[in-house]
Amino acid sequence: MPQIFNEEGRERVRVMLLESGYDLIKRYGLKKTSISDIAKAAGIATGTFYNFFKTKEEFIYEIVLYKRSQSKEVLSTLTKDGKMNKEAFKEYLTNLYNSDNNIFQYLNENEIAQLKARWPEDYWKNSNNDHTTIEHMLDILENHNPECDWKILGNMFKALALIGHGKDQLYPDKYEETIDIFTDSIVDYVFKK
């Protein structure tokens, strides 16, 4: 007999699926993580998974959105009266980098290519979404440089994610110092006068 969920129960199961799926993918990779593994970890039947997500690719997309929402929550905790100062922005960048919210760092090139082939092109190159996100960030930053180019800042955010993704290609003994210098350069760019 299929399980019936009220709205609250449905959201709780959805979050359990996203969290347990993320953990399994981190541990075993996308290919070796099955829908039945994800469902079992969340305590539901495999068939019930499909009441929440149509495909594994849609599920991964939802993990990305879920993890982004967690980053937005951190952002809101660092703002005071809807504004963020330079020190809070640096803390946000550090948290963004140190948080475990980027599933792509756990996927291999073939898995990312598979997602690229099946997700809408808009996801990979949605400059309107990038523009809206960066402009929102700039709107809440106190005394930021009005000349700050949103595309440059967007590239800097993406570069920070790429550094994390390619961490194994960098010198480990200078990795943390490199990240510190890079995040300082983002802060300096945003707040230079």
Disulfide bonds with the S-S distance in Angstrom:
none
